[in-house]
Amino acid sequence: MTRFTIYLCFLLYSFSTNAQFDYSIDFVTGVDRNEVSSGLSSGEYTPTYSYRTGINLNYKFTNHFFLKTGLRFAVLKTKHEIDNLRWSSEIGPNGWMPDPTLPRSIESIVNRRCIELPLHVRYQFGKGRLSGFTEIGISPHIYLNTQNVNSTNLETVVSTIDETEFGTRRFVNAFVFSVGVNYAITSKLQLFAQPVFRKYQEFIPNSPMEGAQTNFGLEFGIRRGFGFGGNEDI
């Protein structure tokens, strides 16, 4: 909670002290590939795909440096699978006798829904219609809830829970690094695309089952500048 309060104070300070600066707004969406480390002795976590969408607010400090913040909705997805299950109740005097009422495989999908509050520094380079940029920073995430999808070869059960009741963090930080390219449609309107790398804190502290999550994303968006001159980058 303390980190989140510091973040909000810094954000408000930036808005108030830089109101005279040029700024731009992004509408952005993206697809993420999620990987998670595991200490499980059975089954495995497999890479999954999810999404995030929202808006960014960019403040221009110099011709090359920008501060980016914003508000996004993000889904962080994990999937754990166990196959070829056998149950002790199926083992009798004559060996293994499969019971058709028992599942042979289990797939557990966890969709953690979060609000992302990026705080990044962007360095932009190049002139003309095409320009490049690189970004680095942190992205605090506020955990909202979890949709669990538990499937077997017999049935699928979907439920929504609040994992903070079981030790999951309400606030999780992510380190973020990305590179990208802008395409200027007009002096105040750009398209952009960027591959993004994110490394998260563990959602469940010191969990022997689920480790830290790594995220590789690809984001696309459109940027509208306000207060910029005709030859300035937005």
C-alpha positions as CSV (number, residue, x, y, z in Angstrom):
1,M,0.0,0.0,0.0
2,T,2.9,2.4,0.8
3,R,4.3,1.9,-2.7
4,F,1.0,2.6,-4.3
5,T,0.6,5.8,-2.3
6,I,4.0,7.0,-3.3
7,Y,3.1,6.3,-6.9
8,L,-0.1,8.4,-6.7
9,C,1.7,11.3,-5.1
10,F,4.4,11.3,-7.8
11,L,1.7,11.1,-10.5
12,L,-0.2,14.0,-9.1
13,Y,3.0,16.0,-8.6
14,S,3.9,15.4,-12.3
15,F,0.5,16.6,-13.5
16,S,0.5,19.7,-11.4
17,T,4.1,20.8,-12.1
18,N,4.1,20.0,-15.8
19,A,0.7,21.3,-16.8
20,Q,2.5,23.8,-19.2
21,F,4.2,21.0,-21.1
22,D,3.0,19.5,-24.3
23,Y,1.2,16.1,-23.9
24,S,-0.4,13.4,-25.9
25,I,-2.9,10.6,-25.2
26,D,-2.6,7.0,-26.5
27,F,-5.3,4.5,-27.1
28,V,-3.5,1.2,-26.9
29,T,-4.3,-2.5,-26.9
30,G,-2.0,-5.6,-26.9
31,V,-1.5,-9.3,-26.8
32,D,0.7,-10.9,-24.2
33,R,2.5,-14.3,-24.0
34,N,2.7,-15.3,-20.3
35,E,5.2,-17.7,-18.8
36,V,5.5,-18.7,-15.1
37,S,8.1,-20.7,-13.2
38,S,6.9,-23.6,-11.1
39,G,8.1,-25.9,-8.3
40,L,5.4,-28.5,-8.9
41,S,6.4,-32.1,-9.1
42,S,3.4,-33.1,-11.2
43,G,2.1,-31.4,-14.4
44,E,3.5,-28.3,-15.9
45,Y,2.7,-24.6,-16.5
46,T,2.3,-24.0,-20.3
47,P,2.7,-20.6,-22.0
48,T,-0.6,-18.8,-22.4
49,Y,-1.9,-15.7,-24.3
50,S,-4.0,-12.8,-22.8
51,Y,-4.6,-9.2,-23.5
52,R,-4.5,-5.6,-22.1
53,T,-6.1,-2.4,-23.2
54,G,-6.4,1.2,-22.1
55,I,-5.0,4.7,-22.4
56,N,-1.6,6.3,-21.8
57,L,-0.9,9.9,-21.0
58,N,2.5,11.2,-22.2
59,Y,4.3,14.4,-21.0
60,K,7.0,15.8,-23.1
61,F,10.1,17.1,-21.2
62,T,12.5,17.6,-24.1
63,N,12.5,16.8,-27.8
64,H,13.6,13.2,-27.0
65,F,12.4,12.4,-23.4
66,F,8.8,11.7,-22.4
67,L,7.1,10.5,-19.2
68,K,4.3,8.0,-19.8
69,T,1.6,7.0,-17.3
70,G,-1.9,5.8,-17.9
71,L,-4.7,3.4,-16.9
72,R,-5.1,0.0,-18.4
73,F,-7.1,-3.2,-17.9
74,A,-4.9,-6.3,-18.0
75,V,-5.6,-10.0,-17.8
76,L,-2.6,-12.1,-16.6
77,K,-3.2,-15.8,-17.5
78,T,-1.6,-19.0,-16.3
79,K,-2.4,-22.6,-17.3
80,H,-1.4,-25.8,-15.5
81,E,-2.1,-29.2,-17.0
82,I,-1.9,-32.8,-15.6
83,D,-2.4,-35.7,-17.9
84,N,-2.6,-39.5,-17.6
85,L,-4.1,-39.5,-14.1
86,R,-4.6,-42.7,-12.2
87,W,-6.4,-42.9,-8.8
88,S,-5.6,-45.2,-5.9
89,S,-9.2,-46.4,-5.8
90,E,-8.7,-47.9,-9.3
91,I,-6.0,-50.3,-8.1
92,G,-7.4,-53.7,-7.0
93,P,-6.2,-57.2,-6.5
94,N,-6.0,-57.7,-10.3
95,G,-4.1,-54.5,-10.9
96,W,-5.3,-51.2,-12.4
97,M,-9.0,-51.1,-13.4
98,P,-9.9,-47.7,-14.9
99,D,-13.0,-46.1,-13.5
100,P,-14.9,-44.1,-16.3
101,T,-16.4,-41.8,-13.7
102,L,-12.9,-40.4,-12.7
103,P,-11.0,-37.7,-14.7
104,R,-7.9,-38.7,-16.7
105,S,-6.7,-35.1,-17.2
106,I,-7.0,-31.8,-15.4
107,E,-6.5,-28.3,-16.9
108,S,-6.5,-25.3,-14.6
109,I,-6.6,-21.8,-16.1
110,V,-6.2,-18.8,-13.9
111,N,-7.2,-15.4,-15.3
112,R,-6.0,-12.6,-12.9
113,R,-7.7,-9.3,-13.7
114,C,-5.8,-6.2,-12.9
115,I,-5.6,-2.4,-13.4
116,E,-2.2,-1.4,-14.7
117,L,-0.7,2.0,-13.9
118,P,2.4,2.4,-16.0
119,L,5.2,4.8,-15.1
120,H,7.7,4.8,-17.9
121,V,10.4,7.0,-19.4
122,R,10.5,7.1,-23.2
123,Y,13.4,8.1,-25.3
124,Q,12.4,8.9,-28.9
125,F,14.8,9.2,-31.8
126,G,14.7,9.8,-35.5
127,K,12.9,12.4,-37.7
128,G,10.3,12.2,-40.4
129,R,7.3,10.0,-40.7
130,L,9.1,7.0,-39.1
131,S,10.8,7.3,-35.7
132,G,11.9,4.9,-33.1
133,F,11.8,4.8,-29.3
134,T,12.7,2.8,-26.3
135,E,11.0,2.7,-22.9
136,I,11.9,1.6,-19.4
137,G,10.1,1.8,-16.1
138,I,7.7,0.1,-13.7
139,S,4.1,-0.8,-13.9
140,P,2.2,-1.2,-10.6
141,H,-0.8,-3.6,-11.0
142,I,-3.9,-3.5,-8.7
143,Y,-5.3,-7.0,-8.5
144,L,-9.1,-7.1,-8.9
145,N,-10.2,-10.7,-9.0
146,T,-9.6,-14.1,-10.6
147,Q,-11.6,-16.1,-13.0
148,N,-10.8,-19.8,-12.6
149,V,-11.6,-22.3,-15.4
150,N,-11.0,-25.9,-14.2
151,S,-11.6,-28.5,-16.9
152,T,-11.3,-32.3,-16.9
153,N,-12.3,-34.8,-19.6
154,L,-15.7,-35.0,-17.9
155,E,-16.7,-31.4,-17.1
156,T,-15.7,-27.7,-16.9
157,V,-16.3,-25.5,-13.9
158,V,-15.9,-21.6,-14.1
159,S,-15.8,-19.5,-11.0
160,T,-14.7,-16.0,-9.9
161,I,-12.9,-15.5,-6.6
162,D,-10.8,-12.9,-4.7
163,E,-7.4,-14.5,-4.2
164,T,-6.3,-12.0,-1.6
165,E,-8.3,-14.1,0.9
166,F,-5.7,-16.8,0.3
167,G,-2.5,-14.7,0.4
168,T,-2.3,-13.2,-3.1
169,R,-0.9,-9.7,-3.2
170,R,-3.3,-6.8,-3.9
171,F,-0.5,-4.7,-5.4
172,V,2.1,-6.2,-7.7
173,N,5.0,-4.4,-9.5
174,A,6.4,-5.2,-12.9
175,F,9.7,-4.1,-14.5
176,V,9.1,-3.1,-18.1
177,F,11.4,-2.6,-21.1
178,S,10.3,-2.1,-24.7
179,V,11.4,-0.7,-28.1
180,G,9.1,0.4,-30.8
181,V,8.3,2.5,-33.9
182,N,6.1,5.5,-34.5
183,Y,4.4,6.4,-37.8
184,A,3.3,10.0,-38.2
185,I,-0.1,10.4,-40.0
186,T,-0.1,14.2,-39.3
187,S,1.9,16.5,-37.1
188,K,-0.4,15.6,-34.1
189,L,-1.5,12.0,-34.9
190,Q,0.7,8.9,-34.8
191,L,0.4,5.2,-35.0
192,F,2.8,3.1,-33.0
193,A,3.7,-0.5,-32.3
194,Q,6.1,-2.0,-29.7
195,P,7.2,-5.4,-28.4
196,V,7.2,-5.3,-24.5
197,F,9.0,-7.3,-21.9
198,R,7.6,-7.5,-18.3
199,K,9.0,-9.2,-15.3
200,Y,6.5,-9.5,-12.4
201,Q,6.8,-9.9,-8.7
202,E,5.3,-13.1,-7.4
203,F,1.5,-12.8,-7.0
204,I,1.7,-15.4,-4.1
205,P,4.7,-14.6,-1.9
206,N,7.1,-17.5,-1.3
207,S,4.8,-20.0,-3.1
208,P,6.4,-23.4,-3.7
209,M,3.9,-23.9,-6.6
210,E,3.8,-20.7,-8.6
211,G,6.8,-18.5,-9.2
212,A,7.3,-15.1,-10.8
213,Q,5.6,-14.5,-14.1
214,T,7.3,-13.2,-17.3
215,N,5.4,-11.5,-20.0
216,F,6.3,-10.9,-23.6
217,G,3.8,-8.6,-25.3
218,L,3.1,-6.8,-28.6
219,E,1.2,-3.5,-28.3
220,F,-0.5,-1.3,-30.9
221,G,-2.0,2.1,-30.6
222,I,-2.9,5.5,-31.9
223,R,-1.5,8.7,-30.3
224,R,-3.0,12.2,-30.4
225,G,-0.9,15.2,-29.5
226,F,-2.0,18.4,-27.8
227,G,-0.1,21.7,-27.8
228,F,2.6,20.6,-30.2
229,G,4.0,22.7,-33.0
230,G,3.9,21.5,-36.6
231,N,7.5,20.2,-36.6
232,E,7.6,18.7,-33.1
233,D,7.6,15.0,-32.2
234,I,4.6,13.9,-30.2
